[in-house]
């Protein structure tokens, strides 16, 4: 379908003349809201709708220059003079309307209609026969769709945690959920977050039917970027362009009688012990890994300083854990915050999850979305560029820790797993001597840190 320009707001000459310098909020006759910015005889305009989640903008009382509006949902801020979002910084541009001035002094705001022509001419709706299409809720985002003789499953997360150890299934999958998955004609995985792309679940699939067609979208970072290192063997992954799906289903049913709805047990130890095994890696014997890791990550030339603090499960700082600064302006690692004006994040991370992320070159979703860290920021600004990098733009291959260990000089004493006995498996040692040895090592480390 072809697009055409249509007028969404028209102001006569007097109304245009009365527009004040700076920001004006205006409403059309059909109730739609717009923002107009005037600087002398120059005008810019957009819809009053935040690009994040569609919230309305209001005047930003903190902006003395009269150029910024603030979203009422999440405090995103838009500089209407540039159509650039300033909170989060370095993020998005607002969709701008065309401003047309007439010789008589009137003004019109134009936009293309329809804005999404590919969605404006859907196929005609066809009647369904009873039972022809059924949609069954499995758990979380996992659904099973039967259409005619075909069976599809979406986003199967049936076992294990998501985001390292931050999320666990609330609802108990049906007893035959894994078998349903293995019988599916295709599986669709919407994106790479681990509550949708579950490697523990796909491990079960690969053991029984590795050749099932698994469809994913063609995203900038491949959905299955971690597949080769996951131990999962799927042989029929299909990457396809995104399209438009339209649903006409309208049905809600109760679960069958006797079905257990909520989970009553999770295998915490199997997964948490695997994460905590990273704590004892040789990589972390001294602090030289810090420079190697952040150099590998490749984020710099951004005026942000972060303080990373390793903690226990209750976010209490660990004796002997790492506590360091990273200055991303020049990718340096100062001992104190720089004197210049800068943005600052203080991030407390559960040590097992953080070290697992570092060792395996994983995205920071495991930390951030998985509730495995706590963050304070000064000023209170979401750094879109920083989080986008660490959540989706890290290198596809993990840091080369084998080369690092071969080339690293003999390490000086530094935080080691011996200082974190509660986090490590005891391997059957329960003797008095073993516990005495742990206390002695901790005492020596304390003396070294404070007196040497």
ZAMARGU-4260 file (C-alpha; in steps of 0.2 Angstrom, whole numbers, plus 5000, padded with zeros to 4 digits):
<rodrens>
0) 5000/5000/5000 | 5007/5017/4995 | 5009/5031/5008 | 5003/5048/5007 | 5005/5064/5018
5) 4991/5069/5029 | 4988/5084/5040 | 4988/5079/5059 | 4987/5097/5066 | 4983/5114/5057
10) 4985/5131/5065 | 4979/5147/5057 | 4990/5162/5056 | 4985/5170/5072 | 4988/5153/5082
15) 5005/5151/5074 | 5010/5169/5078 | 5005/5166/5096 | 5016/5151/5098 | 5028/5155/5112
20) 5047/5153/5111 | 5052/5136/5117 | 5039/5122/5120 | 5021/5122/5117 | 5009/5107/5120
25) 4995/5107/5107 | 4980/5096/5104 | 4971/5092/5088 | 4952/5092/5086 | 4952/5073/5086
30) 4961/5073/5103 | 4979/5069/5098 | 4993/5078/5107 | 5008/5086/5099 | 5023/5096/5105
35) 5029/5111/5095 | 5046/5119/5098 | 5049/5137/5092 | 5065/5146/5090 | 5061/5163/5082
40) 5055/5157/5064 | 5061/5139/5065 | 5048/5126/5071 | 5050/5108/5075 | 5036/5096/5080
45) 5033/5078/5086 | 5019/5068/5093 | 5017/5069/5112 | 5022/5051/5114 | 5038/5044/5122
50) 5047/5031/5111 | 5050/5020/5126 | 5033/5014/5131 | 5021/5027/5124 | 5020/5038/5139
55) 5015/5057/5138 | 5027/5071/5140 | 5026/5085/5152 | 5036/5101/5155 | 5053/5097/5163
60) 5054/5108/5178 | 5073/5105/5180 | 5076/5112/5162 | 5079/5131/5163 | 5082/5132/5145
65) 5065/5127/5140 | 5070/5114/5128 | 5067/5097/5137 | 5051/5088/5141 | 5049/5073/5153
70) 5040/5057/5151 | 5027/5053/5165 | 5030/5035/5165 | 5049/5032/5167 | 5056/5050/5167
75) 5064/5048/5150 | 5069/5066/5144 | 5068/5073/5126 | 5076/5088/5120 | 5063/5095/5108
80) 5076/5107/5100 | 5086/5092/5093 | 5073/5078/5095 | 5087/5068/5104 | 5083/5059/5120
85) 5095/5066/5134 | 5089/5053/5147 | 5095/5040/5143 | 5109/5049/5134 | 5116/5043/5118
90) 5101/5033/5114 | 5086/5037/5103 | 5080/5051/5091 | 5061/5055/5092 | 5051/5053/5076
95) 5048/5070/5069 | 5033/5078/5060 | 5035/5088/5044 | 5031/5107/5048 | 5024/5116/5033
100) 5022/5135/5033 | 5010/5144/5021 | 5012/5161/5014 | 4997/5167/5025 | 5007/5162/5040
105) 4997/5147/5045 | 5006/5130/5050 | 5002/5112/5047 | 5010/5096/5054 | 5011/5082/5042
110) 5015/5064/5043 | 5015/5049/5032 | 4999/5039/5032 | 4998/5025/5035 | 5014/5025/5046
115) 5016/5006/5044 | 5010/5002/5026 | 5015/4983/5028 | 5002/4981/5042 | 4988/4991/5034
120) 4982/4978/5022 | 4980/4961/5032 | 4973/4945/5025 | 4954/4943/5027 | 4949/4934/5043
125) 4943/4917/5040 | 4932/4907/5051 | 4940/4893/5061 | 4932/4876/5064 | 4930/4870/5082
130) 4947/4862/5087 | 4956/4868/5071 | 4967/4879/5081 | 4971/4877/5100 | 4983/4886/5110
135) 4990/4878/5127 | 4999/4888/5140 | 5014/4878/5146 | 5023/4889/5158 | 5031/4907/5158
140) 5031/4912/5140 | 5030/4894/5133 | 5015/4890/5123 | 5010/4876/5112 | 5000/4880/5096
145) 4991/4866/5086 | 4985/4872/5069 | 4977/4858/5058 | 4989/4844/5059 | 5004/4854/5064
150) 5011/4857/5082 | 5022/4872/5086 | 5030/4877/5103 | 5036/4894/5108 | 5050/4899/5120
155) 5052/4883/5129 | 5059/4886/5146 | 5054/4870/5155 | 5069/4867/5168 | 5083/4875/5176
160) 5085/4894/5180 | 5086/4909/5169 | 5098/4924/5171 | 5111/4913/5180 | 5101/4910/5195
165) 5090/4925/5196 | 5074/4918/5189 | 5065/4902/5193 | 5049/4895/5185 | 5034/4899/5195
170) 5022/4887/5186 | 5025/4869/5185 | 5025/4863/5167 | 5014/4848/5162 | 5022/4831/5165
175) 5023/4828/5146 | 5030/4845/5142 | 5047/4839/5136 | 5039/4826/5126 | 5027/4839/5118
180) 5042/4849/5114 | 5051/4834/5106 | 5036/4830/5095 | 5034/4848/5089 | 5035/4852/5070
185) 5044/4868/5074 | 5050/4878/5089 | 5051/4897/5089 | 5062/4906/5100 | 5058/4925/5101
190) 5075/4932/5108 | 5090/4927/5117 | 5085/4931/5135 | 5087/4915/5145 | 5069/4914/5150
195) 5065/4912/5132 | 5081/4903/5126 | 5084/4891/5139 | 5100/4880/5137 | 5095/4868/5150
200) 5079/4865/5141 | 5087/4864/5124 | 5099/4851/5131 | 5085/4839/5134 | 5079/4843/5117
205) 5096/4839/5109 | 5097/4823/5118 | 5080/4816/5110 | 5078/4826/5094 | 5092/4837/5089
210) 5085/4840/5071 | 5069/4848/5076 | 5067/4864/5066 | 5071/4879/5078 | 5066/4896/5071
215) 5074/4913/5077 | 5074/4930/5070 | 5088/4938/5060 | 5095/4950/5074 | 5110/4960/5075
220) 5118/4948/5088 | 5114/4931/5083 | 5101/4923/5095 | 5111/4907/5096 | 5128/4916/5098
225) 5133/4905/5113 | 5127/4888/5105 | 5145/4882/5101 | 5150/4884/5119 | 5134/4878/5128
230) 5136/4859/5125 | 5119/4859/5116 | 5119/4850/5099 | 5105/4857/5088 | 5107/4853/5070
235) 5092/4862/5061 | 5092/4881/5067 | 5083/4892/5054 | 5087/4911/5055 | 5073/4921/5046
240) 5068/4939/5044 | 5055/4947/5055 | 5037/4948/5049 | 5020/4952/5055 | 5009/4940/5064
245) 4991/4944/5068 | 4981/4934/5081 | 4962/4932/5081 | 4961/4919/5095 | 4950/4924/5110
250) 4949/4910/5123 | 4954/4908/5141 | 4952/4891/5149 | 4955/4884/5167 | 4969/4871/5169
255) 4963/4853/5169 | 4957/4846/5186 | 4971/4839/5196 | 4985/4848/5187 | 4998/4855/5198
260) 4999/4874/5193 | 5013/4881/5204 | 5031/4874/5206 | 5035/4867/5223 | 5053/4862/5221
265) 5068/4869/5211 | 5085/4861/5209 | 5094/4876/5216 | 5110/4867/5221 | 5114/4859/5203
270) 5115/4876/5195 | 5121/4887/5209 | 5136/4875/5213 | 5140/4876/5195 | 5141/4895/5195
275) 5150/4896/5212 | 5164/4884/5204 | 5169/4900/5195 | 5175/4908/5211 | 5190/4896/5213
280) 5196/4899/5195 | 5215/4902/5193 | 5210/4918/5183 | 5206/4927/5198 | 5222/4924/5208
285) 5227/4942/5206 | 5220/4958/5199 | 5228/4957/5182 | 5212/4949/5175 | 5202/4966/5177
290) 5212/4975/5164 | 5211/4960/5152 | 5192/4958/5154 | 5188/4976/5151 | 5200/4978/5137
295) 5191/4962/5129 | 5174/4970/5132 | 5179/4985/5121 | 5169/4999/5129 | 5178/5016/5131
300) 5177/5035/5126 | 5162/5037/5138 | 5163/5048/5153 | 5157/5035/5166 | 5166/5028/5181
305) 5160/5012/5189 | 5164/5004/5205 | 5162/4985/5205 | 5161/4976/5222 | 5160/4957/5224
310) 5148/4952/5238 | 5140/4936/5245 | 5122/4931/5241 | 5115/4944/5253 | 5125/4958/5244
315) 5137/4960/5259 | 5154/4965/5254 | 5166/4950/5254 | 5182/4950/5265 | 5195/4947/5251
320) 5183/4950/5237 | 5188/4962/5223 | 5183/4980/5224 | 5189/4991/5210 | 5186/5006/5199
325) 5184/5007/5180 | 5185/5024/5171 | 5178/5021/5154 | 5184/5038/5147 | 5201/5031/5144
330) 5198/5013/5150 | 5209/5015/5166 | 5208/5008/5183 | 5211/5021/5196 | 5212/5019/5214
335) 5201/5034/5218 | 5188/5043/5208 | 5194/5056/5196 | 5193/5074/5200 | 5184/5079/5184
340) 5165/5079/5182 | 5159/5062/5178 | 5144/5050/5179 | 5146/5036/5192 | 5139/5019/5195
345) 5142/5008/5210 | 5137/4990/5207 | 5137/4976/5220 | 5138/4959/5212 | 5136/4941/5218
350) 5153/4934/5217 | 5148/4918/5209 | 5138/4925/5195 | 5150/4939/5191 | 5165/4928/5190
355) 5155/4916/5179 | 5150/4930/5167 | 5168/4936/5166 | 5175/4918/5163 | 5163/4914/5150
360) 5161/4931/5141 | 5143/4931/5145 | 5131/4946/5143 | 5127/4956/5158 | 5109/4951/5158
365) 5113/4937/5170 | 5118/4951/5182 | 5106/4965/5178 | 5090/4956/5174 | 5094/4942/5185
370) 5093/4952/5201 | 5111/4947/5205 | 5117/4964/5208 | 5112/4981/5216 | 5116/4997/5208
375) 5117/5015/5213 | 5120/5030/5201 | 5125/5048/5202 | 5117/5057/5194 | 5101/5046/5192
380) 5103/5043/5173 | 5101/5027/5164 | 5117/5025/5153 | 5109/5017/5138 | 5125/5016/5128
385) 5134/5007/5142 | 5121/4995/5146 | 5117/4991/5128 | 5136/4987/5125 | 5137/4975/5140
390) 5120/4967/5137 | 5121/4964/5118 | 5137/4970/5110 | 5151/4961/5119 | 5162/4950/5108
395) 5155/4934/5102 | 5170/4924/5108 | 5175/4923/5127 | 5191/4931/5133 | 5206/4920/5130
400) 5210/4915/5148 | 5221/4900/5143 | 5234/4912/5135 | 5232/4924/5149 | 5236/4911/5162
405) 5251/4905/5152 | 5258/4922/5150 | 5254/4929/5167 | 5269/4931/5179 | 5267/4921/5196
410) 5253/4930/5205 | 5255/4939/5221 | 5243/4934/5235 | 5226/4941/5231 | 5208/4936/5235
415) 5206/4918/5233 | 5193/4905/5235 | 5201/4900/5252 | 5194/4917/5258 | 5177/4912/5253
420) 5174/4895/5262 | 5155/4897/5263 | 5154/4898/5244 | 5164/4883/5240 | 5161/4864/5241
425) 5170/4857/5256 | 5174/4841/5247 | 5171/4830/5262 | 5183/4840/5273 | 5175/4841/5290
430) 5190/4839/5301 | 5195/4852/5315 | 5212/4854/5306 | 5203/4859/5290 | 5192/4873/5298
435) 5208/4879/5308 | 5217/4880/5292 | 5203/4891/5284 | 5203/4902/5299 | 5222/4904/5298
440) 5222/4908/5280 | 5209/4922/5282 | 5219/4929/5297 | 5235/4930/5286 | 5226/4938/5272
445) 5219/4951/5284 | 5236/4955/5291 | 5243/4956/5273 | 5230/4968/5267 | 5231/4980/5282
450) 5249/4980/5287 | 5260/4975/5272
</rodrens>
